[in-house]
Amino acid sequence: MTCIDHGLSASPSGISTDERIRVFQRKLYIRAKQDKSFKAYSLYGKLCEGSTLEEAFNRVRQNYSKGVGVDNESFEDIEKKGVSTFLSNIQEALLSRTYKSKAVRQVLIPKEKKGSFRKLGIPTIADRVVQMGVKMLIEPLWEADFCDTSYGFRPKRGAKEAIKQVKQNIYDRHQFVYDADLSNYFDSIPHSKLFTLLKERLVDKNILNLIQQWLTAPVQLPDGKLEASTSGSPQGGVISPLLSNIYLHAFDRIVNNPRGKFAKAEIRIVRYADDFLLMGKWYFSREIRAYINRIMENMGLRLNKEKTKLLHSSKSSLHFLGFEFRTIKSKFDWNTKNYTNVRPSMKSRSKLYTKLRDLLANRRHWTIEWIVWKLNQLLIGWLNYFSISKVTHIWETIKIIKLHLDYKLFKWMKSKGRKAHRKLRQRPYENLVKFYGLLDIEKYARLKTLAKAQ
């Protein structure tokens, strides 16, 4: 195997590929953190190493969509032929500089608004593996630069921390909120401006060439036709979230500039990918709003005027990342203080009820054990997201979910026939928790919030 020097010392032998990558990432992060002018110029050799490609394949296999690309090759097909053969072919193509990305298969995901769709781009598994390899190698460079106000698609950061920061901003009297919505952000990123930002930290021409290939790869439409890609990064590509963060980091820097207009107006930002809130102590002046529009225009982005709005958190509810922030008065007469109540939004609850309904509808042939297993998957995922210690108030919501589940389970059992499960029908939710291992959602939520508090 040909090895090309990547400028950093190799990791010690005898450790897993995951640990080896993490050691490399840590060294690169420290170097970039210490030297703001540092630019990586020889990462391609590290990408070509077998251990890098092996770890990239493992991460794609475990954490990303199992959908197939334009070549219709699935993970099962690759495993039948041999993973080592698959990775060796990729490695050979990279070393010989003959690697060429394939077209991206477009899948249309229906939105709530009738007639509108979200475009999801699915690269081939081979392209996803190489994208993951590049992502692992370049991500530390920008993690050293990214602002603390950015939370989406970043290591050890997520919606939980974003929600906590929004609540803290409200308590700090940053109650005037500019709730922004970008129109088709992932499809709108200008390639030339993105590459200008990429070159601030990356000058490895081979890596930049790979990114250029992925961004300009044609899109295979649902009808089979190919469409040229002149802007944007396919939503569904492994590297797309990182590229989207790199591009909007330019906006983060403007807002967080201590000498800029936003700082003088005491405005803070909380951003999760392309969703962001600007929160100030004072009403957003016409000048500030025009300034925001001007920045977006210069970046080649467009605000959705229908969804972008101004509000005051104590006068109307704020919705962000599936949560609702509302100001409530104390229940005690002696306490005149208002509190910020954070709970799952009505939209989030409605989505859960729809999934429960779809799961139990026309499932008479399913056994109780199978229904319980499917319900537990759905409920655990929902509670893991919405249970945030000392921040969210989900207990009222949990009571409603239990009543909803009880009714839906009663209808499901009744549909199986008069005699079937007659004893369980009286208190179906309680009985399935007791005898069949259905998740006790109240107990699970309490354990989850206690674990997050520690």
BAMIDO-333166 format. One record per residue (C-alpha): residue number from 1; x, y, z. Coordinates in steps of 0.25 Angstrom, whole numbers, plus 5000, padded with zeros to 4 digits. Layout:
BAMIDO-333166
NUM_X_Y_Z .
...
***
This chain:
BAMIDO-333166
1_5000_5000_5000 .
2_5005_5014_4996 .
3_5006_5023_5008 .
4_5007_5038_5006 .
5_5012_5047_5017 .
6_5001_5055_5023 .
7_5009_5064_5032 .
8_5006_5059_5045 .
9_5012_5047_5053 .
10_5005_5034_5051 .
11_4997_5028_5062 .
12_5003_5016_5071 .
13_5000_5002_5065 .
14_4991_4992_5072 .
15_4979_5001_5074 .
16_4965_5001_5067 .
17_4963_5009_5054 .
18_4953_5018_5062 .
19_4964_5022_5072 .
20_4974_5024_5062 .
21_4965_5034_5054 .
22_4962_5041_5067 .
23_4977_5042_5071 .
24_4979_5049_5057 .
25_4967_5058_5059 .
26_4971_5062_5072 .
27_4985_5066_5067 .
28_4979_5074_5055 .
29_4969_5081_5064 .
30_4980_5086_5074 .
31_4989_5090_5062 .
32_4977_5098_5056 .
33_4973_5104_5070 .
34_4987_5109_5073 .
35_4990_5115_5059 .
36_4978_5122_5053 .
37_4986_5123_5040 .
38_4989_5108_5039 .
39_4984_5102_5026 .
40_4984_5087_5023 .
41_4992_5084_5010 .
42_4994_5068_5010 .
43_4982_5061_5016 .
44_4980_5053_5003 .
45_4990_5042_5007 .
46_4983_5040_5020 .
47_4970_5038_5013 .
48_4976_5027_5004 .
49_4981_5019_5016 .
50_4973_5006_5018 .
51_4970_5009_5033 .
52_4963_5022_5029 .
53_4954_5016_5018 .
54_4951_5004_5027 .
55_4946_5014_5038 .
56_4939_5022_5028 .
57_4931_5010_5023 .
58_4928_5005_5038 .
59_4922_5019_5041 .
60_4914_5020_5028 .
61_4909_5006_5031 .
62_4905_5009_5045 .
63_4900_5023_5045 .
64_4894_5027_5031 .
65_4883_5023_5021 .
66_4883_5009_5016 .
67_4877_5015_5003 .
68_4884_5011_4990 .
69_4890_5021_4980 .
70_4889_5021_4965 .
71_4897_5008_4964 .
72_4887_5001_4972 .
73_4898_4995_4981 .
74_4893_4992_4995 .
75_4902_4989_5007 .
76_4897_4974_5006 .
77_4902_4973_4992 .
78_4916_4979_4997 .
79_4917_4969_5008 .
80_4914_4957_4999 .
81_4925_4962_4990 .
82_4934_4965_5001 .
83_4936_4978_5008 .
84_4951_4977_5007 .
85_4950_4976_4992 .
86_4941_4988_4992 .
87_4950_4997_5000 .
88_4962_4992_4992 .
89_4956_4997_4979 .
90_4953_5010_4985 .
91_4967_5012_4990 .
92_4973_5008_4977 .
93_4964_5018_4970 .
94_4968_5029_4980 .
95_4983_5026_4979 .
96_4983_5026_4964 .
97_4975_5039_4963 .
98_4964_5032_4955 .
99_4953_5033_4965 .
100_4940_5039_4959 .
101_4928_5042_4967 .
102_4915_5037_4962 .
103_4901_5044_4960 .
104_4893_5046_4972 .
105_4879_5039_4973 .
106_4868_5049_4976 .
107_4857_5045_4985 .
108_4845_5054_4988 .
109_4840_5054_5002 .
110_4826_5060_5004 .
111_4825_5072_5013 .
112_4813_5075_5021 .
113_4809_5086_5011 .
114_4802_5078_5000 .
115_4809_5078_4987 .
116_4822_5082_4993 .
117_4834_5073_4995 .
118_4848_5072_5001 .
119_4859_5068_4992 .
120_4868_5057_4997 .
121_4880_5053_4990 .
122_4886_5039_4992 .
123_4900_5037_4987 .
124_4905_5023_4984 .
125_4911_5016_4996 .
126_4925_5017_4990 .
127_4923_5032_4989 .
128_4918_5032_5003 .
129_4930_5025_5009 .
130_4940_5035_5002 .
131_4931_5046_5007 .
132_4932_5041_5021 .
133_4947_5039_5020 .
134_4949_5054_5016 .
135_4939_5058_5026 .
136_4947_5051_5037 .
137_4960_5058_5033 .
138_4955_5072_5031 .
139_4945_5074_5041 .
140_4955_5077_5053 .
141_4960_5089_5044 .
142_4947_5096_5045 .
143_4943_5091_5059 .
144_4955_5099_5064 .
145_4948_5111_5057 .
146_4933_5109_5059 .
147_4926_5118_5069 .
148_4919_5113_5082 .
149_4906_5118_5077 .
150_4906_5108_5066 .
151_4900_5094_5070 .
152_4895_5086_5058 .
153_4903_5074_5053 .
154_4915_5076_5062 .
155_4922_5066_5071 .
156_4917_5066_5085 .
157_4907_5077_5082 .
158_4892_5077_5078 .
159_4878_5081_5080 .
160_4879_5079_5095 .
161_4889_5090_5096 .
162_4882_5099_5087 .
163_4869_5099_5094 .
164_4877_5102_5107 .
165_4883_5114_5101 .
166_4870_5119_5096 .
167_4864_5118_5110 .
168_4876_5125_5116 .
169_4876_5136_5106 .
170_4861_5138_5110 .
171_4865_5139_5125 .
172_4876_5149_5121 .
173_4865_5158_5115 .
174_4868_5155_5101 .
175_4853_5154_5098 .
176_4852_5161_5084 .
177_4853_5149_5074 .
178_4856_5149_5060 .
179_4852_5135_5056 .
180_4858_5133_5042 .
181_4855_5122_5032 .
182_4864_5121_5019 .
183_4858_5116_5006 .
184_4864_5103_5001 .
185_4877_5106_5008 .
186_4884_5093_5004 .
187_4881_5095_4989 .
188_4885_5110_4989 .
189_4899_5110_4994 .
190_4908_5117_4984 .
191_4919_5107_4980 .
192_4930_5119_4978 .
193_4927_5126_4991 .
194_4927_5112_4998 .
195_4941_5109_4992 .
196_4946_5123_4997 .
197_4943_5119_5011 .
198_4948_5105_5009 .
199_4962_5110_5005 .
200_4963_5118_5018 .
201_4967_5105_5025 .
202_4969_5095_5013 .
203_4979_5096_5002 .
204_4980_5081_4998 .
205_4976_5081_4983 .
206_4973_5067_4983 .
207_4963_5068_4995 .
208_4957_5081_4989 .
209_4956_5073_4975 .
210_4948_5062_4982 .
211_4938_5073_4989 .
212_4937_5079_4975 .
213_4933_5066_4969 .
214_4922_5064_4980 .
215_4916_5077_4978 .
216_4915_5077_4963 .
217_4911_5063_4962 .
218_4898_5062_4953 .
219_4885_5059_4960 .
220_4877_5047_4955 .
221_4862_5051_4956 .
222_4851_5041_4960 .
223_4848_5040_4945 .
224_4862_5035_4942 .
225_4867_5048_4935 .
226_4880_5055_4939 .
227_4880_5069_4943 .
228_4893_5078_4945 .
229_4896_5083_4959 .
230_4901_5097_4959 .
231_4899_5101_4973 .
232_4896_5095_4987 .
233_4900_5082_4994 .
234_4891_5070_4993 .
235_4883_5068_5006 .
236_4886_5054_5009 .
237_4901_5054_5006 .
238_4910_5050_5017 .
239_4919_5063_5016 .
240_4907_5073_5013 .
241_4904_5076_5028 .
242_4919_5080_5030 .
243_4919_5088_5017 .
244_4906_5095_5021 .
245_4912_5099_5035 .
246_4925_5104_5028 .
247_4917_5113_5019 .
248_4908_5119_5030 .
249_4920_5120_5039 .
250_4922_5133_5032 .
251_4909_5139_5037 .
252_4912_5134_5051 .
253_4925_5142_5051 .
254_4918_5154_5046 .
255_4908_5153_5057 .
256_4918_5150_5068 .
257_4928_5161_5064 .
258_4930_5169_5077 .
259_4931_5182_5069 .
260_4920_5179_5059 .
261_4906_5184_5058 .
262_4899_5172_5065 .
263_4908_5173_5077 .
264_4905_5188_5078 .
265_4890_5185_5077 .
266_4892_5174_5088 .
267_4888_5163_5079 .
268_4891_5148_5081 .
269_4890_5136_5071 .
270_4886_5122_5073 .
271_4888_5114_5061 .
272_4885_5099_5058 .
273_4889_5096_5043 .
274_4881_5106_5035 .
275_4871_5109_5046 .
276_4875_5121_5054 .
277_4869_5131_5064 .
278_4874_5145_5066 .
279_4871_5149_5080 .
280_4872_5164_5085 .
281_4868_5172_5097 .
282_4862_5183_5088 .
283_4853_5183_5076 .
284_4859_5180_5063 .
285_4861_5193_5056 .
286_4858_5195_5041 .
287_4873_5197_5040 .
288_4877_5184_5046 .
289_4866_5176_5038 .
290_4871_5182_5025 .
291_4885_5179_5029 .
292_4881_5164_5031 .
293_4875_5164_5017 .
294_4887_5170_5011 .
295_4896_5159_5017 .
296_4887_5148_5012 .
297_4887_5154_4998 .
298_4902_5155_4998 .
299_4903_5141_5002 .
300_4894_5137_4991 .
301_4883_5132_5001 .
302_4868_5136_5002 .
303_4860_5137_5014 .
304_4846_5131_5014 .
305_4837_5143_5017 .
306_4825_5135_5020 .
307_4832_5127_5031 .
308_4842_5138_5036 .
309_4836_5146_5047 .
310_4838_5156_5059 .
311_4833_5153_5072 .
312_4834_5156_5087 .
313_4836_5143_5095 .
314_4827_5148_5107 .
315_4815_5151_5097 .
316_4815_5140_5088 .
317_4820_5126_5087 .
318_4834_5123_5081 .
319_4835_5110_5073 .
320_4849_5105_5070 .
321_4854_5091_5067 .
322_4841_5084_5071 .
323_4840_5091_5084 .
324_4830_5102_5089 .
325_4835_5113_5098 .
326_4824_5121_5105 .
327_4824_5130_5117 .
328_4815_5126_5128 .
329_4811_5133_5142 .
330_4814_5126_5155 .
331_4803_5118_5161 .
332_4805_5125_5175 .
333_4799_5138_5178 .
334_4811_5143_5185 .
335_4820_5141_5174 .
336_4818_5151_5162 .
337_4830_5145_5154 .
338_4828_5140_5140 .
339_4835_5127_5136 .
340_4839_5121_5122 .
341_4832_5108_5120 .
342_4838_5099_5110 .
343_4831_5087_5104 .
344_4829_5079_5092 .
345_4821_5087_5082 .
346_4807_5083_5077 .
347_4813_5080_5063 .
348_4823_5070_5070 .
349_4812_5064_5078 .
350_4803_5063_5065 .
351_4814_5056_5058 .
352_4816_5046_5069 .
353_4801_5043_5069 .
354_4801_5041_5054 .
355_4812_5031_5055 .
356_4805_5024_5066 .
357_4792_5024_5058 .
358_4799_5019_5045 .
359_4806_5008_5053 .
360_4794_5002_5059 .
361_4784_5004_5048 .
362_4781_4991_5040 .
363_4790_4983_5048 .
364_4781_4972_5054 .
365_4790_4961_5049 .
366_4802_4966_5058 .
367_4804_4959_5071 .
368_4805_4967_5084 .
369_4820_4965_5085 .
370_4822_4971_5071 .
371_4814_4983_5074 .
372_4821_4985_5087 .
373_4834_4984_5080 .
374_4831_4994_5070 .
375_4824_5004_5080 .
376_4836_5004_5089 .
377_4845_5008_5077 .
378_4836_5019_5074 .
379_4834_5024_5088 .
380_4849_5023_5092 .
381_4853_5031_5080 .
382_4843_5042_5083 .
383_4846_5043_5098 .
384_4861_5043_5096 .
385_4860_5056_5088 .
386_4850_5063_5096 .
387_4854_5059_5111 .
388_4864_5070_5114 .
389_4867_5072_5129 .
390_4863_5084_5136 .
391_4859_5091_5123 .
392_4847_5084_5117 .
393_4833_5081_5124 .
394_4828_5069_5117 .
395_4820_5063_5129 .
396_4806_5068_5124 .
397_4810_5063_5110 .
398_4813_5050_5115 .
399_4800_5048_5122 .
400_4793_5052_5109 .
401_4801_5042_5101 .
402_4798_5031_5111 .
403_4783_5034_5109 .
404_4785_5034_5094 .
405_4792_5021_5095 .
406_4782_5015_5104 .
407_4771_5018_5094 .
408_4778_5014_5081 .
409_4782_5000_5088 .
410_4768_4998_5092 .
411_4763_5000_5078 .
412_4774_4991_5073 .
413_4771_4980_5082 .
414_4756_4981_5079 .
415_4759_4980_5064 .
416_4765_4966_5067 .
417_4752_4960_5071 .
418_4742_4960_5083 .
419_4749_4949_5091 .
420_4763_4953_5088 .
421_4771_4960_5099 .
422_4758_4963_5106 .
423_4764_4964_5120 .
424_4775_4973_5114 .
425_4765_4983_5108 .
426_4761_4989_5121 .
427_4774_4996_5123 .
428_4782_4993_5111 .
429_4794_5002_5113 .
430_4796_4999_5128 .
431_4794_4984_5125 .
432_4804_4984_5113 .
433_4814_4991_5122 .
434_4812_4981_5133 .
435_4812_4968_5125 .
436_4818_4970_5112 .
437_4829_4980_5114 .
438_4823_4992_5108 .
439_4831_5005_5111 .
440_4827_5012_5124 .
441_4828_5026_5117 .
442_4827_5033_5130 .
443_4838_5025_5138 .
444_4847_5025_5125 .
445_4846_5041_5124 .
446_4849_5042_5139 .
447_4861_5033_5138 .
448_4865_5041_5125 .
449_4865_5054_5132 .
450_4872_5050_5144 .
451_4883_5044_5135 .
452_4884_5057_5128 .
453_4885_5065_5140 .
454_4897_5057_5145 .
***
